[in-house]
Amino acid sequence: MMATISPNNFNFSFKVQPQPRNSHLEKTVILNHRRRNLKPPLKINLYCHFFNPRKCPCLFVVSKATGDADSASQHSTVSDVDATFSSLSSTDENYVPLLVRLLGLDNDLLDREQAVIALWKYSLGGNHCVDKLMQFRGCVNLTVHHLRSKSTQACEAAAGLLRMISSVNAYRDVVAESGAIEETTALLRRPSLTAEVKEQSICMVWNLTADEKYRLKIANSALLPVLVKCLYDQEMKVVEAAGGVLANLALSPPNHSIMVEVDVIPKLAKFLTNEIEGSKVIRKEAKNALLELVKDDYYKILVMEEGLVPVPLVGAAAYASYKPALHSWPSLPDGTEFRRSSKGPSRYGASELLLGLNVEENTDKVDKSKMDAIVGRTHQQFLARIGAIETEDESKLDKGFSSSFHQTLLPWKDGVARMVLILELEDEMAVTKAADAIAASAINGHMRTSFREAGAVQRLIHLLSHSSHAVRSSVLSALDKLSISNSVCGTMEAEGVMHPLINVLNDLKTNESLIEKTVSILARIWDPNKQMKLKFYGGPINGSTKIIDSSSQDVTEIGGSEVEMESMLDSTLAARLVDILKIESPSLQTKVASILEYWSMIEQCVDVILATEIESALINFFTQKVPRDMETFAEYEEPDVAYVEDVGLAVSQASRLLTKLLDYQQFRRTVNLNHFTKLLRQILKSDIPLDYKEWVAACLVRLGFFSSPFENPITTEVALYETIPRLIEQIKTAFSADAQEAAVVELNRIVSEGVEDATRAVAAHGGIFSLVKLLEQGSERAIEAGLAVLYNLSMDSENHSAILAAGAVPILRRIILSQNPQWTRALHLLRNLPV
């Protein structure tokens, strides 16, 4: 976006005040001429001389009271002013150097103030007047000094003169390097300041921010909080100027974090959400600033939390193809229909056209989100029909503005409806932009629900069969983000999204990006937890469509049958899922394994899964993960945390799938259980995160039931590599005293049973320090179990230094002296230590 400078057109009225003859200023000018042996000047009013209303017909002359009270109240008529200026010649510009000289600090204060006022009025004549002034470079520094003046008129004139000078690109550096920013900061921080002074000062800063090199300086100064405070000023001119400065500062990405820290986003958003009444100018500047901030994903979330949504601009021409659907009976934007009332037509005679005639009877059926969807849809459809949509923003695109103008900001109610409306257009580029915008805007449950109520789900599902690859990709992204919400996911399932997704998945030409988006949606629909709830509670897991009956209070729910769900998994889909499981993408493998676990919980579908190459796929999965990860961890000191988390999650989910398949005898008869045991034991000993070893250990225990315990010491390895580390972590991080107590009691049981190398595992995972700390704040049962574990650890002299370093000695002495029930255990432990 192009930087803007403050407008220099003023709307002033004429007020010319006559000056007494032989005033002090006139005497000074004559004296200066005589000293230089120059021709005496014309005896005229210097204020009127440098203010020619014929050149600047919109300027206002600020009167200065230099005479008595009577003369100060006298004003000349317009005809008198014209007569006065008709006697002046162009050669009177020779007074400019004299006025610049009067700005010097060696002159009288009143003369200096009068000179800066006269120079300001002269500069309003245009760029040629500013060029005349800038022939005397010292005038800028002298003008900046007047920003410290106690006179309101002098401050306004100095700021106005600097504003005019900084409006010329060639002189902007001179103003910035003269200390104008620092002096303006001090000026604006004064407790009592007129709106005129604020306006001129901020507009001067507005001009400086047109250059990028000064934006960072201004943003890092004390001026930024002052500008933000000016957004609440009573004068709209001051608010507009402050908004213009903030819009220019937002053009530099390094300033974004600084601006967010001073709460720029909520203050500017209020002008666009109509919480504060503002002018067209401040709304425009606020929108420009926020459009720059939403380029950052994090700041976009902050903007959306204030009730604004970024909406793509697709061009007014794209709406020419829009044809609103005409319904003979009203319906909600999400497709929910109202059943006809058996009471007959409405007494108002418009029951088939108006939706809210019987709203008093249906207020409990139509919640606020549906009402907002109705209002937003009606508003946007009206704008599209009359051709008043995007007309102003479209002109900006023709002028070559940056990409920030390819989107606008709307209140979420209108923004959601606008994006759903764009989905109904025929322009492929417009539909792609809308789908991408929906994916980016679905950041929380409120937005996802709003899109569902606005009818986005049905339209997106319809677009899955679009011929354009770009459209399908964007639509899948939108559905993927919307499906995060369980309620929206249920609506997708009820609307029949599975069959289009299965078609996308079975298409061998589908690339990996589309496969991952499709699998992500299906993994949320076919969630194993849903099957578990179905088994325990017997409730429907499918989504349902609701039809509101206007004649009664009933709400009908329509859900899919289990037979229909089972028919979706055929041999083609099962083989395709197993093939995708072989793709080396941890996140994709996690989702596919979750889907296969879902279907493996349905006994009728197990044979379909076993008919595929599921065994070789799982063996290949476990084989390719473990060796590579162990080498990676040995080679690099700091492995990629995100990759390690993804691998751990994938291994955990694959172990869950294998555990479930072991429940079926036909699977156990056809696979090599010893091979799986060997692979999982290697994974259990690897460096994947501890949280993901739980299902690996559970699967190993399950495998141990079908193998000889003497050949496969699975229980010991599970205790050493999963149970003991998990219990120690629970002792460290548990907020509940009961959880800590349960963990240390279980740890004592494992160590007391004489599990080989159990004490070494406890010491290796930092259990000594956690146990010693527990002795100070644990319950009596936890202290007793902790002392027992530490006693077993003290039997190995290698642990003595760690026990002493943890500070166990003073704690043990305190327990012994207190004569608590555990004092004998503490005494035995203390005797084992070298103290």
Order of alpha helices (4+ residues) and beta strands (2+ residues): alpha-alpha-alpha-alpha-alpha-alpha-alpha-alpha-alpha-alpha-alpha-alpha-alpha-alpha-alpha-alpha-alpha-alpha-alpha-beta-beta-alpha-alpha-alpha-beta-alpha-alpha-alpha-alpha-alpha-alpha-alpha-alpha-alpha-beta-beta-alpha-alpha-alpha-alpha-alpha-alpha-alpha-alpha-alpha-alpha-alpha-alpha-alpha-alpha-alpha-alpha-alpha-alpha
